[in-house]
Amino acid sequence: MSRYDLDHEALAALVADEPSYRATQLYTGLYHELAEPGELTTLPRALRERLSEANELAPGLELEREQLADEGWTRKWLFRLADGAVVETVLMAYPRHTTVCVSSQAGCAMGCTFCATGDAGFGRHLSVGEIVEQVVRAARAARRDGRRLDHVVYMGMGEPLANYDRVVASLGRLTGDLGLSARHLTVSTVGVVPGIRRLAKEALPVNLAISLHAARDTLRDELVPLNRRYPVAALVEAAEEYLAATHRRLSLEWALIDGVNDTDRDVAELTGVARALRAHVNLIPLNPTEGGSARGYRGTPPFRVRIFRDALLATGVNVTVRQTRGRDIDAACGQLAGAHRTRTPAS
């Protein structure tokens, strides 16, 4: 649990013996000022000290490790949760905006064969507050650097739509309490079709990113095992429903794996899906991971990434190559946690 699991009503209960406006001051301090309880100078010192020691307001994330890359423009944190589980959060600064990539689960049950998080297996769902606190910690760090956090992507550890209720509640907290724009929030999924359909009915016009990686079932079954339950045709149908309901841009994530999904055939198949969905394609040069390397997966070489991109552009598909961040640190999702597990002796 985290202090950010508490809404205004729950915070008010903590200061029920104080004047009623203290609850608003506490709420404003935590959610608008992004302050620690002891930093709330609008509150009397005795009350600040009492709240600083309250178990209900203890932080849900304890910093285990931080890595910096790209001359400080990328920060990756490994946080330990109260029960000992670990999750990763990445803050990425760009010239015109600042983005945080948050985790929604400790580990992941999807088992994508090229993903370091999948190698770890599933731990548990994160609470609403544990998700929100990642954003708050990132916003505080961005503010110290003279920047403003304005984009949040649910692309860290875990499958967001497998933790549906808590993820949607956290989206509401980010827009309603932290004041972020829903249009600057992106939820990524490997293709949980029922979750996509549910999300389409929410009053939250967030962006949807589908981690596609292959557009034919035989290959996608191998890379993304969930495809055996929700094949490409069903996924495309659910994405069409999302577009019709929200009118938000859809993006397709495609991790380029050398000799696996970077052929002319893959260009043609991806083009068919992207044009049908009017989707933007994000090409992601695969970061090497221990699990992926064991299966013989390597990232597509840069010159062939450009060939693949240009072939998509020639068909009229809107495509970008994601800027690679943190090559000199454990950059891929799950790598920092995996390195931590390797270094930590079993008890």
C-alpha positions, -999 to 999 in steps of 0.1 A, spaced: 0 0 0 10 36 -5 -1 70 9 -15 76 -26 -41 48 -20 -58 74 2 -84 96 -14 -97 129 0 -121 112 23 -95 88 37 -71 117 43 -98 136 61 -102 107 85 -65 110 95 -71 146 106 -106 143 119 -96 159 152 -84 190 134 -103 218 117 -120 206 85 -97 227 62 -67 206 74 -79 178 52 -79 200 21 -44 212 30 -32 177 34 -47 166 1 -34 196 -17 1 191 -3 3 154 -14 -14 156 -48 -8 192 -60 25 201 -43 38 166 -45 52 171 -10 62 147 18 40 151 50 69 167 68 72 193 41 37 207 44 44 240 60 8 250 58 2 225 87 13 232 123 47 215 132 31 191 157 7 179 131 34 175 104 54 154 128 24 133 137 15 127 100 52 119 92 50 90 116 15 78 105 17 43 90 -11 53 66 11 80 51 42 59 48 57 58 12 48 27 -7 81 27 -27 116 25 -13 144 33 -36 166 3 -41 187 15 -70 190 44 -94 208 44 -128 214 75 -150 220 75 -187 220 99 -217 239 126 -197 211 126 -171 182 127 -195 172 92 -186 167 79 -150 158 44 -142 147 35 -107 143 1 -90 118 5 -62 111 -20 -34 75 -24 -23 64 -30 13 62 -68 8 97 -70 -8 85 -71 -44 105 -48 -68 93 -27 -98 109 -4 -122 101 32 -132 119 52 -160 119 90 -163 128 103 -198 134 139 -206 131 153 -241 135 188 -254 98 195 -255 83 171 -229 91 148 -200 77 112 -198 76 86 -171 72 49 -179 54 32 -150 49 -4 -139 14 -18 -132 25 -52 -119 55 -68 -101 66 -92 -128 43 -103 -156 24 -134 -165 22 -128 -203 54 -147 -210 65 -128 -241 96 -146 -252 119 -116 -259 110 -97 -227 131 -97 -195 100 -90 -173 84 -122 -187 115 -142 -176 108 -132 -140 72 -145 -139 43 -129 -122 45 -115 -86 14 -95 -79 -7 -65 -90 3 -31 -79 -22 -10 -60 -37 22 -73 -14 42 -49 17 23 -59 11 32 -95 4 68 -87 34 71 -64 57 62 -93 43 92 -112 47 115 -81 83 104 -75 91 111 -112 73 144 -111 93 155 -81 126 144 -98 116 163 -130 108 194 -110 143 193 -93 157 193 -128 136 223 -138 112 203 -159 75 195 -157 63 159 -161 35 159 -186 33 124 -202 28 90 -186 31 57 -204 20 24 -188 48 5 -205 68 -7 -176 67 -41 -158 34 -60 -162 3 -60 -184 -18 -30 -175 -51 -45 -187 -45 -76 -166 -47 -53 -136 -76 -34 -151 -95 -20 -121 -65 -6 -104 -50 8 -136 -82 26 -146 -85 40 -110 -49 52 -112 -57 69 -145 -86 87 -128 -62 98 -100 -37 111 -125 -63 132 -143 -85 142 -114 -59 146 -86 -26 153 -102 -41 173 -131 -25 155 -160 -43 155 -193 -58 122 -203 -46 128 -239 -10 126 -225 -16 92 -209 -9 60 -228 -19 25 -218 0 -4 -235 -12 -39 -239 0 -71 -256 -36 -77 -266 -59 -84 -237 -90 -81 -259 -117 -79 -231 -97 -52 -214 -95 -31 -246 -132 -34 -250 -138 -23 -214 -114 6 -217 -133 18 -248 -163 23 -226 -145 44 -199 -148 82 -199 -111 85 -202 -98 95 -237 -64 79 -231 -41 67 -259 -38 30 -266 -6 13 -276 -7 -23 -288 25 -44 -285 20 -62 -318 55 -74 -328 40 -98 -354 9 -96 -376 5 -133 -384 -7 -157 -359 19 -184 -363 48 -160 -355 28 -140 -329 19 -172 -311 56 -177 -306 65 -142 -295 34 -133 -276 17 -164 -262 -15 -145 -253 -21 -145 -291 -32 -181 -288 -62 -169 -268 -68 -136 -287 -55 -140 -322 -46 -110 -345 -81 -108 -361 -98 -105 -327 -72 -80 -315 -78 -58 -346 -115 -60 -342 -112 -48 -305 -88 -20 -316 -114 -9 -342 -140 -7 -314 -116 14 -293 -110 38 -322 -147 42 -329 -155 49 -292 -127 72 -283 -113 87 -316 -79 86 -300 -48 77 -320 -37 41 -318 -1 31 -319 14 -3 -328 47 -13 -310 70 -35 -330 103 -47 -314 125 -55 -344 142 -89 -340 169 -99 -364 157 -124 -389 124 -130 -370 100 -102 -377 119 -78 -400 114 -94 -434 95 -81 -465 66 -103 -455 65 -86 -421 64 -52 -437 34 -63 -458 15 -78 -429 22 -49 -406 12 -25 -433 -22 -42 -436 -29 -39 -399 -16 -4 -396 -36 10 -425 -68 -8 -414 -65 9 -380 -50 42 -392 -23 35 -366 11 50 -359 38 24 -359 67 26 -333 96 5 -344 118 -5 -314 153 -19 -319 153 -48 -295 173 -44 -264 192 -76 -256 180 -94 -226 192 -126 -209 161 -145 -218 159 -132 -253 196 -139 -260 192 -174 -247 166 -180 -274 189 -165 -301 171 -132 -304 191 -102 -314 181 -67 -324 178 -59 -361 210 -41 -372 205 -3 -376 208 -3 -414 180 -29 -417 159 -9 -392 161 19 -417 152 -3 -446 122 -16 -427 111 19 -417 115 32 -453 95 3 -467 66 11 -443 68 48 -452 66 39 -489 32 23 -482 19 54 -465 22 41 -429 30 67 -403 61 53 -386 89 64 -363 119 46 -348 119 49 -311 149 67 -298 170 42 -279 175 53 -243 198 40 -216 220 16 -237 247 20 -210 223 9 -182 199 -20 -178 175 -3 -202 150 -29 -213 119 -34 -191 127 -60 -164 165 -59 -168 173 -38 -137 150 -60 -116 166 -91 -132 201 -78 -124 190 -71 -88 177 -107 -84 209 -120 -98 230 -100 -73 207 -107 -43 215 -141 -26 185 -163 -19 174 -162 18 
